[in-house]
């Protein structure tokens, strides 16, 4: 289990953290200032290093859980090679999207931020699925 779940989960979590840093803290940082800003807690801005660390740890946890779930059902996922990973990623994204839609409806959130988070999450989860499927194909 360590070789098949923990090691790739942590490595892929680090990749996810790098992707998040490039997109959320770099290229698209401006989107968090789009109106309405009701979603942005001013305390988070003051504690930036702390929440970046917490988000990074949560990315690692998510990646390990993602790889663990993939390891449980990968034989039953339709497709071959990276398409298995993409199919699994789409399923995980749809689950995420349903819950996020509920959040969007009930909170003050910029439509641009909603769109950005949706696209960014689809890309990040698809990247995890592709990496995980490549890993499982290579190390059966």
N, CA, C and O atoms as a DFTB+ gen file, in Angstrom:
560 C
 N C O
     1  1       0.814      -1.194       0.000
     2  2       0.000       0.000       0.000
     3  2       0.864       1.268       0.000
     4  3       0.478       2.283      -0.580
     5  1       2.013       1.210       0.639
     6  2       2.883       2.386       0.677
     7  2       3.367       2.725      -0.723
     8  3       3.348       3.889      -1.124
     9  1       3.801       1.716      -1.466
    10  2       4.328       1.965      -2.804
    11  2       3.231       2.321      -3.799
    12  3       3.468       3.102      -4.721
    13  1       2.051       1.770      -3.631
    14  2       0.990       1.982      -4.614
    15  2       0.083       3.164      -4.300
    16  3      -0.605       3.658      -5.194
    17  1       0.062       3.631      -3.053
    18  2      -0.855       4.714      -2.703
    19  2      -0.123       5.918      -2.118
    20  3      -0.232       7.025      -2.644
    21  1       0.614       5.710      -1.043
    22  2       1.214       6.831      -0.338
    23  2       2.266       7.561      -1.162
    24  3       2.226       8.786      -1.268
    25  1       3.195       6.831      -1.740
    26  2       4.280       7.484      -2.481
    27  2       3.742       8.248      -3.694
    28  3       4.039       9.433      -3.843
    29  1       2.946       7.592      -4.577
    30  2       2.417       8.390      -5.708
    31  2       1.461       9.478      -5.234
    32  3       1.438      10.562      -5.817
    33  1       0.669       9.218      -4.189
    34  2      -0.245      10.232      -3.681
    35  2       0.478      11.480      -3.226
    36  3       0.049      12.597      -3.516
    37  1       1.568      11.293      -2.517
    38  2       2.346      12.444      -2.047
    39  2       3.038      13.147      -3.211
    40  3       3.054      14.377      -3.275
    41  1       3.606      12.379      -4.123
    42  2       4.266      12.985      -5.291
    43  2       3.252      13.763      -6.126
    44  3       3.524      14.893      -6.531
    45  1       2.091      13.172      -6.385
    46  2       1.078      13.845      -7.182
    47  2       0.506      15.037      -6.421
    48  3       0.115      16.031      -7.034
    49  1       0.453      14.949      -5.095
    50  2       0.031      16.080      -4.283
    51  2       0.989      17.253      -4.414
    52  3       0.569      18.409      -4.449
    53  1       2.278      16.948      -4.486
    54  2       3.271      18.008      -4.686
    55  2       3.116      18.640      -6.066
    56  3       3.274      19.851      -6.223
    57  1       2.806      17.812      -7.065
    58  2       2.550      18.343      -8.413
    59  2       1.312      19.240      -8.379
    60  3       1.297      20.309      -8.988
    61  1       0.280      18.800      -7.664
    62  2      -0.940      19.592      -7.537
    63  2      -0.651      20.918      -6.830
    64  3      -1.197      21.956      -7.204
    65  1       0.203      20.882      -5.816
    66  2       0.588      22.112      -5.130
    67  2       1.330      23.057      -6.066
    68  3       1.099      24.266      -6.036
    69  1       2.210      22.525      -6.888
    70  2       2.939      23.350      -7.850
    71  2       1.964      23.987      -8.839
    72  3       2.058      25.178      -9.134
    73  1       1.038      23.192      -9.343
    74  2       0.019      23.700     -10.267
    75  2      -0.810      24.797      -9.599
    76  3      -1.078      25.835     -10.204
    77  1      -1.213      24.562      -8.353
    78  2      -2.008      25.559      -7.623
    79  2      -1.222      26.845      -7.410
    80  3      -1.772      27.940      -7.529
    81  1       0.055      26.715      -7.098
    82  2       0.879      27.907      -6.888
    83  2       1.011      28.717      -8.175
    84  3       0.943      29.946      -8.155
    85  1       1.200      28.024      -9.286
    86  2       1.347      28.724     -10.561
    87  2       0.044      29.420     -10.955
    88  3       0.065      30.553     -11.435
    89  1      -1.084      28.745     -10.754
    90  2      -2.357      29.320     -11.186
    91  2      -2.957      30.263     -10.146
    92  3      -3.207      31.430     -10.448
    93  1      -3.190      29.778      -8.931
    94  2      -3.913      30.562      -7.924
    95  2      -3.075      31.682      -7.317
    96  3      -3.590      32.768      -7.054
    97  1      -1.804      31.427      -7.097
    98  2      -0.952      32.454      -6.479
    99  2      -0.213      33.287      -7.515
   100  3       0.408      34.295      -7.178
   101  1      -0.277      32.871      -8.768
   102  2       0.479      33.570      -9.796
   103  2      -0.395      34.107     -10.911
   104  3      -0.872      35.241     -10.850
   105  1      -0.600      33.291     -11.923
   106  2      -1.259      33.743     -13.151
   107  2      -2.647      34.331     -12.934
   108  3      -3.000      35.327     -13.566
   109  1      -3.432      33.733     -12.056
   110  2      -4.833      34.145     -11.904
   111  2      -5.143      34.715     -10.522
   112  3      -6.288      34.674     -10.071
   113  1      -4.149      35.231      -9.869
   114  2      -4.357      35.791      -8.528
   115  2      -5.375      36.936      -8.548
   116  3      -6.102      37.137      -7.575
   117  1      -5.427      37.666      -9.627
   118  2      -6.330      38.809      -9.758
   119  2      -7.794      38.424      -9.615
   120  3      -8.619      39.243      -9.209
   121  1      -8.117      37.187      -9.944
   122  2      -9.523      36.784      -9.955
   123  2     -10.143      36.818      -8.558
   124  3     -11.358      36.945      -8.411
   125  1      -9.291      36.703      -7.534
   126  2      -9.808      36.709      -6.174
   127  2     -10.237      38.104      -5.727
   128  3     -10.825      38.254      -4.656
   129  1      -9.957      39.105      -6.519
   130  2     -10.361      40.469      -6.190
   131  2     -11.572      40.914      -6.992
   132  3     -12.001      42.062      -6.878
   133  1     -12.131      40.019      -7.805
   134  2     -13.311      40.322      -8.604
   135  2     -14.521      40.466      -7.683
   136  3     -14.645      39.738      -6.699
   137  1     -15.400      41.393      -7.999
   138  2     -16.613      41.608      -7.193
   139  2     -17.650      40.542      -7.532
   140  3     -17.669      40.096      -8.679
   141  1     -18.495      40.109      -6.636
   142  2     -18.483      40.437      -5.212
   143  2     -17.422      39.628      -4.477
   144  3     -17.105      38.503      -4.861
   145  1     -16.882      40.211      -3.424
   146  2     -15.783      39.578      -2.693
   147  2     -16.240      38.955      -1.385
   148  3     -15.421      38.758      -0.486
   149  1     -17.511      38.641      -1.252
   150  2     -18.024      38.097      -0.007
   151  2     -17.382      36.781       0.390
   152  3     -17.411      36.409       1.563
   153  1     -16.808      36.077      -0.561
   154  2     -16.204      34.784      -0.272
   155  2     -14.820      34.925       0.364
   156  3     -14.348      34.006       1.033
   157  1     -14.181      36.054       0.160
   158  2     -12.808      36.217       0.623
   159  2     -12.788      36.767       2.042
   160  3     -13.136      37.925       2.273
   161  1     -12.386      35.947       2.971
   162  2     -12.291      36.339       4.368
   163  2     -11.034      37.189       4.542
   164  3      -9.938      36.728       4.221
   165  1     -11.169      38.440       5.051
   166  2      -9.993      39.292       5.226
   167  2      -8.926      38.669       6.127
   168  3      -7.741      38.966       5.978
   169  1      -9.335      37.815       7.054
   170  2      -8.380      37.155       7.927
   171  2      -7.425      36.267       7.127
   172  3      -6.250      36.135       7.471
   173  1      -7.938      35.665       6.065
   174  2      -7.096      34.808       5.223
   175  2      -5.956      35.614       4.608
   176  3      -4.827      35.132       4.517
   177  1      -6.251      36.833       4.190
   178  2      -5.205      37.665       3.596
   179  2      -4.109      37.993       4.603
   180  3      -2.938      38.091       4.238
   181  1      -4.485      38.164       5.871
   182  2      -3.502      38.475       6.905
   183  2      -2.654      37.261       7.273
   184  3      -1.499      37.400       7.677
   185  1      -3.228      36.078       7.132
   186  2      -2.544      34.846       7.515
   187  2      -2.113      34.049       6.289
   188  3      -2.124      32.819       6.316
   189  1      -1.741      34.730       5.231
   190  2      -1.441      34.070       3.949
   191  2      -0.503      32.873       4.066
   192  3      -0.837      31.819       3.525
   193  1       0.647      32.961       4.734
   194  2       1.523      31.786       4.801
   195  2       0.846      30.590       5.471
   196  3       1.077      29.446       5.079
   197  1       0.019      30.848       6.470
   198  2      -0.653      29.752       7.180
   199  2      -1.658      29.047       6.280
   200  3      -1.669      27.818       6.206
   201  1      -2.495      29.809       5.602
   202  2      -3.506      29.142       4.783
   203  2      -2.909      28.506       3.549
   204  3      -3.443      27.515       3.051
   205  1      -1.819      29.049       3.042
   206  2      -1.143      28.401       1.912
   207  2      -0.615      27.040       2.350
   208  3      -0.718      26.067       1.603
   209  1      -0.059      26.963       3.537
   210  2       0.422      25.691       4.079
   211  2      -0.739      24.716       4.295
   212  3      -0.638      23.537       3.956
   213  1      -1.831      25.213       4.857
   214  2      -3.003      24.353       5.093
   215  2      -3.560      23.840       3.767
   216  3      -3.858      22.653       3.643
   217  1      -3.703      24.726       2.770
   218  2      -4.197      24.288       1.462
   219  2      -3.254      23.272       0.830
   220  3      -3.699      22.313       0.199
   221  1      -1.953      23.483       1.001
   222  2      -0.972      22.537       0.472
   223  2      -1.106      21.168       1.117
   224  3      -1.032      20.147       0.434
   225  1      -1.303      21.140       2.424
   226  2      -1.500      19.863       3.126
   227  2      -2.808      19.199       2.688
   228  3      -2.868      17.980       2.526
   229  1      -3.838      20.000       2.500
   230  2      -5.116      19.437       2.034
   231  2      -4.981      18.880       0.615
   232  3      -5.610      17.873       0.292
   233  1      -4.177      19.516      -0.232
   234  2      -3.911      18.969      -1.568
   235  2      -3.226      17.611      -1.473
   236  3      -3.543      16.699      -2.236
   237  1      -2.285      17.473      -0.536
   238  2      -1.613      16.181      -0.343
   239  2      -2.607      15.123       0.118
   240  3      -2.597      14.001      -0.388
   241  1      -3.462      15.468       1.072
   242  2      -4.467      14.522       1.567
   243  2      -5.415      14.132       0.434
   244  3      -5.713      12.952       0.253
   245  1      -5.886      15.117      -0.326
   246  2      -6.783      14.832      -1.449
   247  2      -6.119      13.886      -2.448
   248  3      -6.750      12.945      -2.929
   249  1      -4.858      14.133      -2.758
   250  2      -4.154      13.297      -3.738
   251  2      -3.994      11.863      -3.255
   252  3      -4.165      10.927      -4.035
   253  1      -3.669      11.681      -1.983
   254  2      -3.536      10.321      -1.435
   255  2      -4.891       9.613      -1.477
   256  3      -4.959       8.442      -1.852
   257  1      -5.958      10.298      -1.102
   258  2      -7.300       9.692      -1.155
   259  2      -7.676       9.374      -2.601
   260  3      -8.240       8.314      -2.873
   261  1      -7.372      10.268      -3.515
   262  2      -7.654      10.071      -4.932
   263  2      -6.971       8.796      -5.440
   264  3      -7.607       7.956      -6.077
   265  1      -5.674       8.662      -5.154
   266  2      -4.916       7.484      -5.600
   267  2      -5.448       6.225      -4.917
   268  3      -5.545       5.174      -5.551
   269  1      -5.792       6.320      -3.635
   270  2      -6.337       5.168      -2.914
   271  2      -7.646       4.698      -3.551
   272  3      -7.818       3.504      -3.792
   273  1      -8.565       5.620      -3.825
   274  2      -9.839       5.241      -4.453
   275  2      -9.615       4.667      -5.850
   276  3     -10.265       3.697      -6.241
   277  1      -8.705       5.263      -6.590
   278  2      -8.375       4.742      -7.922
   279  2      -7.848       3.311      -7.806
   280  3      -8.208       2.444      -8.602
   281  1      -6.989       3.070      -6.801
   282  2      -6.417       1.727      -6.635
   283  2      -7.493       0.694      -6.315
   284  3      -7.354      -0.477      -6.671
   285  1      -8.555       1.116      -5.650
   286  2      -9.629       0.189      -5.308
   287  2     -10.472      -0.198      -6.513
   288  3     -10.914      -1.342      -6.620
   289  1     -10.697       0.746      -7.421
   290  2     -11.658       0.475      -8.497
   291  2     -11.071       0.545      -9.905
   292  3     -11.818       0.467     -10.880
   293  1      -9.759       0.688     -10.033
   294  2      -9.193       0.922     -11.371
   295  2      -9.502      -0.192     -12.371
   296  3      -9.569       0.064     -13.573
   297  1      -9.689      -1.404     -11.901
   298  2      -9.988      -2.499     -12.837
   299  2     -11.396      -2.387     -13.416
   300  3     -11.678      -2.947     -14.475
   301  1     -12.272      -1.672     -12.730
   302  2     -13.657      -1.530     -13.180
   303  2     -13.938      -0.201     -13.878
   304  3     -15.075       0.063     -14.270
   305  1     -12.929       0.625     -14.034
   306  2     -13.115       1.907     -14.722
   307  2     -13.018       1.658     -16.226
   308  3     -12.075       1.014     -16.687
   309  1     -13.985       2.163     -16.994
   310  2     -13.918       1.946     -18.442
   311  2     -12.743       2.690     -19.072
   312  3     -12.316       3.739     -18.590
   313  1     -12.235       2.122     -20.155
   314  2     -11.133       2.730     -20.888
   315  2      -9.824       2.013     -20.636
   316  3      -9.737       1.108     -19.807
   317  1      -8.816       2.435     -21.367
   318  2      -7.469       1.874     -21.208
   319  2      -6.480       3.017     -21.098
   320  3      -6.696       4.099     -21.643
   321  1      -5.393       2.765     -20.389
   322  2      -4.336       3.766     -20.256
   323  2      -4.822       5.032     -19.583
   324  3      -5.517       4.992     -18.568
   325  1      -4.441       6.165     -20.174
   326  2      -4.799       7.442     -19.548
   327  2      -6.303       7.709     -19.587
   328  3      -6.806       8.530     -18.820
   329  1      -7.020       7.025     -20.471
   330  2      -8.467       7.235     -20.539
   331  2      -9.171       6.708     -19.290
   332  3     -10.232       7.210     -18.919
   333  1      -8.587       5.699     -18.640
   334  2      -9.093       5.262     -17.342
   335  2      -8.987       6.410     -16.346
   336  3      -9.931       6.693     -15.609
   337  1      -7.838       7.062     -16.329
   338  2      -7.625       8.184     -15.425
   339  2      -8.544       9.348     -15.729
   340  3      -9.057       9.995     -14.816
   341  1      -8.754       9.616     -17.001
   342  2      -9.645      10.708     -17.389
   343  2     -11.083      10.390     -16.989
   344  3     -11.788      11.261     -16.480
   345  1     -11.526       9.151     -17.214
   346  2     -12.886       8.761     -16.815
   347  2     -13.078       8.888     -15.304
   348  3     -14.094       9.408     -14.844
   349  1     -12.108       8.415     -14.546
   350  2     -12.185       8.520     -13.093
   351  2     -12.189       9.993     -12.673
   352  3     -12.942      10.384     -11.781
   353  1     -11.360      10.794     -13.307
   354  2     -11.284      12.224     -12.999
   355  2     -12.613      12.925     -13.264
   356  3     -13.052      13.756     -12.470
   357  1     -13.246      12.587     -14.378
   358  2     -14.536      13.209     -14.694
   359  2     -15.588      12.855     -13.652
   360  3     -16.403      13.696     -13.273
   361  1     -15.568      11.617     -13.194
   362  2     -16.500      11.202     -12.141
   363  2     -16.252      11.995     -10.860
   364  3     -17.194      12.508     -10.255
   365  1     -14.999      12.098     -10.448
   366  2     -14.652      12.859      -9.237
   367  2     -15.018      14.326      -9.424
   368  3     -15.537      14.955      -8.502
   369  1     -14.754      14.877     -10.603
   370  2     -15.090      16.276     -10.856
   371  2     -16.595      16.499     -10.777
   372  3     -17.039      17.492     -10.201
   373  1     -17.384      15.598     -11.341
   374  2     -18.838      15.763     -11.284
   375  2     -19.342      15.755      -9.844
   376  3     -20.230      16.530      -9.490
   377  1     -18.780      14.886      -9.023
   378  2     -19.147      14.898      -7.600
   379  2     -18.793      16.235      -6.964
   380  3     -19.603      16.831      -6.254
   381  1     -17.573      16.702      -7.226
   382  2     -17.131      17.992      -6.690
   383  2     -18.054      19.116      -7.184
   384  3     -18.461      19.978      -6.404
   385  1     -18.375      19.100      -8.472
   386  2     -19.155      20.181      -9.068
   387  2     -20.548      20.284      -8.466
   388  3     -21.039      21.388      -8.232
   389  1     -21.187      19.157      -8.213
   390  2     -22.519      19.170      -7.610
   391  2     -22.475      19.857      -6.246
   392  3     -23.329      20.689      -5.939
   393  1     -21.485      19.511      -5.433
   394  2     -21.377      20.136      -4.117
   395  2     -20.952      21.602      -4.230
   396  3     -21.402      22.437      -3.446
   397  1     -20.102      21.915      -5.186
   398  2     -19.675      23.292      -5.365
   399  2     -20.817      24.158      -5.878
   400  3     -20.936      25.320      -5.489
   401  1     -21.647      23.614      -6.735
   402  2     -22.811      24.343      -7.233
   403  2     -23.729      24.724      -6.071
   404  3     -24.279      25.825      -6.035
   405  1     -23.881      23.818      -5.144
   406  2     -24.677      24.094      -3.946
   407  2     -24.056      25.259      -3.160
   408  3     -24.774      26.123      -2.656
   409  1     -22.751      25.278      -3.062
   410  2     -22.052      26.368      -2.380
   411  2     -22.246      27.675      -3.137
   412  3     -22.522      28.711      -2.532
   413  1     -22.106      27.630      -4.448
   414  2     -22.242      28.835      -5.270
   415  2     -23.629      29.448      -5.124
   416  3     -23.772      30.667      -5.027
   417  1     -24.637      28.603      -5.110
   418  2     -26.012      29.094      -4.996
   419  2     -26.252      29.748      -3.637
   420  3     -27.020      30.705      -3.538
   421  1     -25.610      29.248      -2.607
   422  2     -25.889      29.727      -1.253
   423  2     -24.919      30.795      -0.743
   424  3     -25.080      31.256       0.387
   425  1     -23.927      31.203      -1.523
   426  2     -22.941      32.188      -1.072
   427  2     -22.841      33.356      -2.042
   428  3     -23.274      33.272      -3.192
   429  1     -22.268      34.432      -1.559
   430  2     -21.938      35.548      -2.435
   431  2     -20.599      35.223      -3.072
   432  3     -19.561      35.242      -2.412
   433  1     -20.635      34.928      -4.344
   434  2     -19.437      34.497      -5.038
   435  2     -19.452      35.065      -6.446
   436  3     -20.469      35.007      -7.137
   437  1     -18.351      35.601      -6.857
   438  2     -18.230      36.156      -8.200
   439  2     -18.452      35.052      -9.238
   440  3     -17.890      33.965      -9.112
   441  1     -19.268      35.325     -10.265
   442  2     -19.441      34.329     -11.334
   443  2     -18.108      33.979     -12.015
   444  3     -17.896      32.836     -12.420
   445  1     -17.217      34.965     -12.136
   446  2     -15.909      34.719     -12.746
   447  2     -15.089      33.765     -11.877
   448  3     -14.399      32.887     -12.396
   449  1     -15.164      33.936     -10.566
   450  2     -14.447      33.059      -9.651
   451  2     -15.022      31.639      -9.708
   452  3     -14.281      30.656      -9.679
   453  1     -16.348      31.550      -9.789
   454  2     -17.003      30.243      -9.930
   455  2     -16.506      29.535     -11.189
   456  3     -16.165      28.353     -11.151
   457  1     -16.469      30.255     -12.288
   458  2     -16.004      29.679     -13.551
   459  2     -14.534      29.277     -13.455
   460  3     -14.152      28.192     -13.894
   461  1     -13.718      30.150     -12.883
   462  2     -12.294      29.860     -12.734
   463  2     -12.064      28.627     -11.877
   464  3     -11.305      27.737     -12.259
   465  1     -12.719      28.567     -10.711
   466  2     -12.545      27.406      -9.833
   467  2     -13.009      26.121     -10.516
   468  3     -12.389      25.070     -10.355
   469  1     -14.100      26.206     -11.277
   470  2     -14.607      25.011     -11.965
   471  2     -13.609      24.516     -13.013
   472  3     -13.294      23.327     -13.054
   473  1     -13.118      25.409     -13.848
   474  2     -12.159      25.017     -14.892
   475  2     -10.842      24.570     -14.266
   476  3     -10.267      23.562     -14.677
   477  1     -10.369      25.311     -13.282
   478  2      -9.110      24.980     -12.624
   479  2      -9.199      23.612     -11.938
   480  3      -8.254      22.825     -12.000
   481  1     -10.312      23.333     -11.296
   482  2     -10.489      22.040     -10.629
   483  2     -10.577      20.917     -11.648
   484  3     -10.008      19.847     -11.430
   485  1     -11.273      21.132     -12.752
   486  2     -11.345      20.111     -13.804
   487  2      -9.948      19.786     -14.324
   488  3      -9.610      18.617     -14.506
   489  1      -9.142      20.804     -14.563
   490  2      -7.778      20.583     -15.054
   491  2      -6.936      19.855     -14.006
   492  3      -6.234      18.896     -14.327
   493  1      -7.006      20.309     -12.756
   494  2      -6.195      19.709     -11.686
   495  2      -6.580      18.246     -11.451
   496  3      -5.708      17.386     -11.327
   497  1      -7.878      17.966     -11.389
   498  2      -8.315      16.585     -11.150
   499  2      -7.995      15.709     -12.359
   500  3      -7.629      14.546     -12.189
   501  1      -8.124      16.235     -13.564
   502  2      -7.765      15.463     -14.762
   503  2      -6.273      15.151     -14.774
   504  3      -5.861      14.052     -15.145
   505  1      -5.470      16.126     -14.364
   506  2      -4.025      15.909     -14.277
   507  2      -3.719      14.782     -13.283
   508  3      -2.885      13.919     -13.555
   509  1      -4.396      14.798     -12.137
   510  2      -4.203      13.726     -11.155
   511  2      -4.607      12.375     -11.732
   512  3      -3.910      11.378     -11.545
   513  1      -5.727      12.350     -12.429
   514  2      -6.196      11.094     -13.014
   515  2      -5.237      10.544     -14.056
   516  3      -4.981       9.340     -14.091
   517  1      -4.711      11.406     -14.897
   518  2      -3.763      10.975     -15.926
   519  2      -2.480      10.451     -15.276
   520  3      -1.989       9.384     -15.643
   521  1      -1.937      11.204     -14.310
   522  2      -0.718      10.749     -13.622
   523  2      -0.944       9.424     -12.899
   524  3      -0.094       8.534     -12.935
   525  1      -2.094       9.301     -12.247
   526  2      -2.390       8.070     -11.510
   527  2      -2.536       6.886     -12.460
   528  3      -2.029       5.801     -12.174
   529  1      -3.221       7.079     -13.582
   530  2      -3.393       5.966     -14.522
   531  2      -2.059       5.566     -15.151
   532  3      -1.814       4.380     -15.373
   533  1      -1.204       6.532     -15.436
   534  2       0.125       6.214     -15.970
   535  2       0.909       5.402     -14.937
   536  3       1.548       4.408     -15.282
   537  1       0.861       5.816     -13.693
   538  2       1.559       5.110     -12.625
   539  2       1.054       3.674     -12.496
   540  3       1.853       2.743     -12.391
   541  1      -0.269       3.489     -12.503
   542  2      -0.815       2.144     -12.351
   543  2      -0.562       1.271     -13.552
   544  3      -0.428       0.056     -13.406
   545  1      -0.491       1.852     -14.746
   546  2      -0.156       1.086     -15.938
   547  2       1.300       0.626     -15.897
   548  3       1.622      -0.490     -16.303
   549  1       2.160       1.489     -15.411
   550  2       3.588       1.187     -15.392
   551  2       3.962       0.228     -14.265
   552  3       4.826      -0.629     -14.450
   553  1       3.331       0.356     -13.110
   554  2       3.686      -0.444     -11.931
   555  2       2.548      -1.334     -11.484
   556  3       2.054      -1.215     -10.363
   557  1       2.135      -2.228     -12.368
   558  2       1.047      -3.155     -12.053
   559  2       1.463      -4.156     -11.012
   560  3       0.667      -5.013     -10.627
